[in-house]
Amino acid sequence: MASSYSLALRRTIFNPRLITSTPSWSTQVRHARVLTSALLPSRSRGRSLQTDSAAASERILEKYKEKLERKMKAEGVKTYDDLRERYKDKISAVKNDSTLPPLPAALLEDDPTAPPPGPPTPHQTVIPPPRTKSNAPPPGVKTLSSYVDIDKISALPPTEIEYIWRARHISDPQSLCAMVPADTFDRLMANARAHPMFILPLPRPGGAVEMHFLQWTFPHRDVVTVLFTSLAAYKLHGEFAVPHTTLTHHLELKQGKGVVPAQGQVVKDRGVSVKEGKWLVMALQKFYGASHDGAEGSRRIGLLETFSKGGQGFRVEDVIEEAEKL
């Protein structure tokens, strides 16, 4: 899980120099030019048609030579022309029967409702779009249906849904589990979209403090995930830093039941205990769930804004001081 989530920390960088055109040797485009007989001089056209007709007759005679010779012997004739003359009426009748009927006049007229044809693009390669479901999550992303039967659980009241949700994760000692009210989640989301990255202090024994980096990700319309990694690891490995804690929110029940189930994991032996992981989640909720209604909320949102802007205005000491009040 950790390796798949680590990709979410990567920052997308668009570099035109990394985009190269397809080499000329990788794709061959061959153009065939079709010349109608009307474009040829009349004498050349006559010679061409005569030559093609004679060659076709020779191929037919060669293919059915044995059968024709047996037929000639049975009819008492000596040449192919004599045999053709004897069956002239029958050949003519077969030709008339095999003639295609004329097309209806309506099919020969242009359709006034049809859009005009676009300009020819002989060099254009049309690639059909992949056939994917619009609501299908990307690989490695689990929706709520991966944990519970949504149809059945939707028929229950929120209190019973929370009981079932916590019971679903109680057996895993490394798991994180919560049921977030819809209005609280809306505040979290408003700040998360505006400020998807932040740092939080984690108290350590002896009065020490360890800073941790967090990032909100939105891999699916019904899935919102927060990734935590130590700030030291992020500085060392950058976008390749592996998170030690994840927390995923599932939005399928938000509209109908007014709750957002959340579940996560604290990776064992990654330097953070489950208790410390829960503390980071609690601190995240205090900062991202803040509002401008009071002085305390305004200070916390102000720290989020200052961090997002960057520059010299942000001070880690201010975040530590605010975290001590939690």
C-alpha positions in Angstrom: 0.0 0.0 0.0 2.8 2.4 1.0 4.5 2.1 -2.4 1.3 2.9 -4.3 0.6 5.9 -2.1 4.1 7.2 -2.5 3.3 8.0 -6.2 0.6 10.4 -4.9 3.4 12.6 -3.4 4.9 13.2 -6.8 4.5 16.7 -8.2 3.5 16.8 -11.9 6.0 18.7 -13.9 5.3 19.7 -17.5 8.5 19.9 -19.5 8.1 20.4 -23.2 11.6 19.0 -23.8 10.5 15.7 -22.5 7.9 15.4 -25.2 9.3 14.3 -28.5 7.6 13.7 -31.7 7.4 10.2 -33.2 10.5 9.4 -35.2 10.0 9.2 -38.9 11.2 5.7 -39.0 8.7 4.4 -36.5 5.6 5.0 -38.7 5.4 4.4 -42.5 2.7 6.2 -44.4 2.1 5.0 -47.9 0.0 6.9 -50.4 -1.7 5.2 -53.3 -2.7 7.3 -56.3 -5.7 6.1 -58.2 -6.0 7.2 -61.9 -9.3 6.6 -63.5 -9.4 5.5 -67.2 -11.0 8.8 -68.1 -7.7 10.5 -67.4 -5.8 8.4 -69.9 -5.5 9.1 -73.6 -8.2 7.3 -75.6 -5.7 5.1 -77.5 -3.8 4.2 -74.4 -7.0 3.5 -72.6 -8.1 1.2 -75.5 -4.8 -0.7 -75.5 -4.9 -1.1 -71.7 -8.5 -2.4 -71.7 -7.8 -4.8 -74.6 -4.6 -6.1 -73.0 -6.4 -6.7 -69.6 -9.3 -8.4 -71.3 -7.1 -10.7 -73.3 -5.0 -11.6 -70.3 -8.2 -12.4 -68.3 -9.4 -14.7 -71.1 -6.1 -16.5 -71.2 -6.3 -17.1 -67.5 -9.8 -18.5 -67.7 -9.0 -20.8 -70.6 -5.9 -22.1 -68.8 -7.9 -22.8 -65.6 -10.7 -24.6 -67.3 -8.8 -26.1 -70.1 -9.4 -29.8 -69.3 -13.2 -29.3 -68.7 -13.5 -27.3 -71.9 -11.7 -30.0 -73.9 -14.0 -32.7 -72.5 -17.0 -30.5 -73.4 -15.7 -29.9 -76.9 -15.3 -33.6 -77.4 -18.8 -34.4 -76.1 -20.3 -31.7 -78.4 -18.2 -32.7 -81.5 -16.5 -29.3 -82.0 -12.8 -28.6 -82.6 -12.2 -25.1 -81.3 -13.2 -22.9 -78.4 -14.9 -20.4 -80.7 -17.1 -23.2 -82.1 -18.1 -24.2 -78.5 -18.8 -20.5 -77.7 -21.0 -20.2 -80.8 -23.0 -23.3 -79.9 -23.8 -21.9 -76.4 -24.2 -18.3 -77.5 -27.9 -18.0 -76.5 -27.3 -19.6 -73.1 -24.3 -17.4 -72.4 -26.4 -14.3 -73.3 -29.2 -15.4 -71.0 -26.9 -15.9 -68.0 -25.3 -12.5 -68.6 -28.8 -10.8 -68.6 -29.8 -12.6 -65.4 -26.7 -11.6 -63.5 -27.0 -7.9 -64.3 -27.4 -5.8 -61.2 -30.6 -3.8 -61.0 -30.2 0.0 -61.1 -30.0 1.9 -57.8 -33.1 3.9 -56.7 -32.9 7.6 -57.6 -33.2 8.6 -54.0 -29.9 6.9 -53.2 -28.1 8.7 -56.0 -29.1 12.1 -54.7 -27.1 13.9 -52.0 -28.7 13.9 -48.5 -29.4 17.5 -47.7 -29.4 16.7 -43.9 -25.9 15.1 -44.0 -23.0 17.2 -42.7 -20.5 18.2 -45.4 -17.4 16.0 -45.4 -14.4 17.4 -43.6 -11.1 18.0 -45.3 -8.9 14.9 -46.0 -6.2 14.3 -43.5 -4.0 11.5 -44.9 -1.4 11.9 -42.2 -3.8 11.8 -39.2 -3.9 8.7 -37.1 -7.2 8.2 -35.3 -6.8 6.4 -31.9 -10.1 5.4 -30.3 -10.5 6.5 -26.6 -10.1 3.7 -24.0 -13.2 2.0 -22.9 -13.4 2.8 -19.2 -16.2 3.4 -16.8 -16.6 7.0 -15.7 -17.0 6.1 -12.1 -14.4 3.4 -11.9 -11.5 4.2 -9.4 -7.9 4.1 -10.7 -5.8 1.1 -9.8 -4.9 0.8 -6.1 -7.8 3.1 -5.0 -10.5 1.5 -2.9 -14.0 2.9 -2.7 -16.5 2.3 0.1 -17.9 -0.8 -1.6 -14.6 -2.5 -1.0 -15.4 -2.6 2.7 -19.2 -2.7 3.1 -22.3 -3.4 1.1 -23.4 0.2 0.3 -27.0 -0.7 -0.5 -27.6 -2.5 2.8 -25.8 -0.1 5.0 -27.6 2.9 3.4 -30.9 1.6 4.9 -29.5 2.0 8.4 -29.4 5.1 10.6 -26.1 6.9 11.0 -25.5 5.5 14.5 -25.7 1.9 13.3 -23.6 2.7 10.3 -20.9 4.1 12.6 -21.1 1.0 14.8 -20.7 -1.4 11.8 -17.9 0.7 10.4 -15.8 0.7 13.6 -16.5 -3.0 14.1 -15.2 -3.6 10.5 -11.8 -2.2 11.5 -11.4 -3.1 15.1 -9.5 -6.3 14.5 -6.5 -4.5 12.9 -4.3 -2.9 15.5 -2.6 -0.6 12.9 -5.9 0.8 11.5 -7.4 4.2 11.9 -11.2 4.6 11.9 -13.6 7.5 12.2 -17.1 8.7 11.1 -17.0 12.4 10.1 -20.2 14.5 10.1 -20.9 16.0 6.6 -20.7 19.6 7.8 -17.4 19.0 9.4 -16.1 17.3 6.3 -17.2 20.3 4.1 -15.0 22.6 6.2 -12.1 20.2 5.9 -12.5 20.0 2.2 -12.8 23.7 1.6 -9.4 24.2 3.3 -7.9 21.1 1.9 -8.5 22.2 -1.7 -7.2 25.6 -1.0 -4.2 24.4 0.9 -3.4 20.7 0.0 0.0 20.6 1.8 1.0 21.6 5.3 3.4 20.5 8.1 2.4 19.4 11.7 4.6 19.0 14.8 4.6 15.7 16.6 5.6 15.8 20.3 8.4 13.5 21.3 9.6 12.4 24.8 11.8 14.9 26.6 10.0 17.9 25.1 11.4 17.3 21.6 9.3 18.0 18.5 9.4 16.2 15.1 7.9 17.8 12.1 5.7 15.9 9.6 4.6 16.7 6.1 1.0 16.0 5.0 -0.7 16.1 1.6 -4.3 15.9 0.5 -5.0 13.8 -2.6 -8.2 13.4 -4.7 -7.8 10.2 -6.7 -11.6 9.6 -7.2 -14.8 11.6 -6.9 -15.8 9.5 -3.9 -12.3 9.2 -2.3 -10.2 11.8 -0.5 -6.9 10.6 1.0 -4.4 12.3 3.3 -0.8 11.1 3.3 1.6 11.7 6.2 5.4 11.4 6.0 8.2 12.8 8.2 9.5 16.1 7.0 13.1 14.7 7.2 12.1 11.9 4.8 10.4 14.3 2.5 13.4 16.6 2.4 15.7 13.6 1.7 13.5 11.7 -0.9 11.2 14.4 -2.2 8.3 13.1 -4.1 9.6 9.5 -3.6 9.1 9.7 0.2 6.9 6.8 1.4 4.1 7.8 3.8 4.0 6.3 7.3 0.3 7.1 7.8 -2.7 7.3 5.5 -6.3 8.4 6.1 -9.0 7.9 3.4 -12.4 9.5 3.4 -15.3 7.9 1.5 -18.0 10.2 0.2 -20.7 7.8 -0.9 -22.9 8.3 2.1 -22.4 12.0 2.6 -25.5 13.2 0.7 -27.9 10.5 1.8 -26.9 9.8 5.4 -24.9 13.0 6.3 -21.7 11.1 7.3 -18.3 10.4 5.8 -16.7 7.1 6.8 -12.9 7.4 7.1 -10.3 4.6 7.5 -6.6 4.5 7.4 -3.4 2.8 8.4 -0.2 3.4 10.3 2.5 1.4 8.7 4.4 -0.7 11.3 8.1 0.0 11.9 7.9 3.3 10.0 8.9 5.4 13.0 5.4 6.4 14.1 3.1 4.5 16.5 -0.6 4.2 16.1 -1.1 6.6 19.0 1.1 9.2 17.3 -0.7 8.6 14.0 -4.0 9.4 15.7 -2.5 12.6 17.2 -1.5 13.7 13.7 -5.0 13.1 12.4 -6.5 15.0 15.3 -4.1 17.9 14.7 -5.1 17.9 11.0 -8.7 18.1 11.9 -8.1 21.1 14.2 -6.2 23.1 11.5 -8.3 22.1 8.5 -11.6 22.1 10.3 -11.0 25.7 11.5 -13.1 28.7 10.4 -12.8 32.5 10.6 -15.5 32.7 13.2 -13.1 33.1 16.1 -9.5 34.3 16.8 -8.3 30.7 17.2 -9.7 29.5 13.9 -8.4 32.6 12.1 -4.9 32.0 13.4 -4.9 28.4 12.2 -6.3 29.3 8.7 -3.7 32.0 8.6 -0.9 29.5 9.1 -2.4 27.4 6.3 -2.5 30.4 4.0 1.0 31.5 4.8 2.5 28.1 4.2 0.8 27.8 0.8 2.1 31.2 -0.2 5.7 30.3 0.9 8.4 32.9 1.4 9.8 34.3 4.6 6.4 35.0 6.3 5.9 31.4 7.5 7.6 30.3 10.8 7.6 26.7 12.0 7.7 28.1 15.6 4.2 29.5 15.0 2.8 26.1 14.1 4.5 24.4 17.1 3.0 27.1 19.4 -0.5 26.6 18.0 -0.2 22.8 18.2 0.6 23.1 21.9 -2.8 24.5 22.4 -4.6 21.5 20.9 
